Amino acid sequence: MATNRWIRPEVYPLFAAVGAAVGICAFSLVRNICINPEVRVNKQSRAAGVLENFAEGEKYTEHLLRRFSRNRSPEIMPGLNSFFTDPSRN
């Protein structure tokens, strides 16, 4: 009886949006804790002080998504945008 009152079909998109947001946050947190060169979890790494690890920082910042999107136009739908903005198509 209580589940019928709280879980209705209209609420499923809200669950999906909140679930996606929580998933993105969890991914970001785990990525930063595990592979960010600036984050040091154990005591021995923290005691090392400031490290000059430029190669590791470059590897962290130049991830696969950034390399993929580097030479692409910053548009979500470039074909649709060019269709509506290109004056030669009229």
C-alpha positions in Angstrom: 0.0 0.0 0.0 2.8 2.5 0.9 4.7 1.7 -2.3 1.7 2.5 -4.4 1.5 5.9 -2.8 5.2 6.8 -3.2 6.4 5.1 -6.3 4.3 6.2 -9.2 5.2 6.1 -12.9 5.4 9.9 -13.0 8.3 9.8 -10.6 10.6 7.5 -12.7 12.2 10.3 -14.7 13.0 12.1 -11.5 14.6 8.9 -10.2 16.6 8.6 -13.4 17.8 12.2 -13.3 18.9 12.0 -9.6 20.5 8.6 -10.2 22.5 10.0 -13.1 23.6 13.0 -11.1 24.7 10.7 -8.2 26.5 8.5 -10.6 28.4 11.4 -12.2 29.4 12.7 -8.7 30.5 9.2 -7.6 32.6 8.8 -10.8 34.2 12.2 -10.3 35.0 11.5 -6.6 36.4 8.0 -7.3 38.5 9.3 -10.2 40.0 12.1 -8.2 40.8 9.9 -5.2 42.3 7.1 -7.2 44.3 8.8 -10.0 44.6 12.5 -9.3 48.3 13.3 -8.7 47.4 16.1 -6.3 45.4 13.9 -4.0 47.4 11.8 -1.5 45.5 9.5 0.7 48.2 7.6 2.6 50.5 9.2 5.1 53.8 8.5 3.3 52.7 10.3 0.1 51.4 13.3 2.1 54.8 13.5 4.0 56.6 13.9 0.6 55.4 17.5 0.3 55.1 19.2 -3.1 56.1 16.8 -5.9 57.3 18.0 -9.3 55.4 15.3 -11.2 54.5 17.2 -14.4 54.3 14.0 -16.5 51.7 12.4 -14.2 49.7 15.7 -14.1 49.7 15.9 -17.9 48.6 12.3 -18.1 45.7 13.1 -15.7 44.5 16.2 -17.5 44.8 14.8 -21.0 42.3 12.0 -20.6 40.5 10.1 -23.4 37.4 12.4 -23.6 39.5 15.6 -23.7 41.7 14.1 -26.5 38.6 13.0 -28.4 36.8 16.4 -28.2 39.9 18.6 -28.8 39.5 18.9 -32.6 35.7 18.9 -32.7 33.4 21.9 -33.0 31.8 22.9 -29.7 28.3 22.2 -30.8 25.9 19.5 -29.6 24.3 19.0 -33.1 26.6 20.5 -35.7 24.6 19.2 -38.7 21.4 20.7 -37.4 23.1 24.0 -36.5 24.7 24.3 -39.9 21.3 23.5 -41.6 19.6 26.4 -39.9 22.5 28.9 -39.9 24.0 28.4 -43.4 22.6 31.1 -45.7 23.5 29.2 -48.9 20.8 26.6 -48.1 17.9 29.1 -48.6 
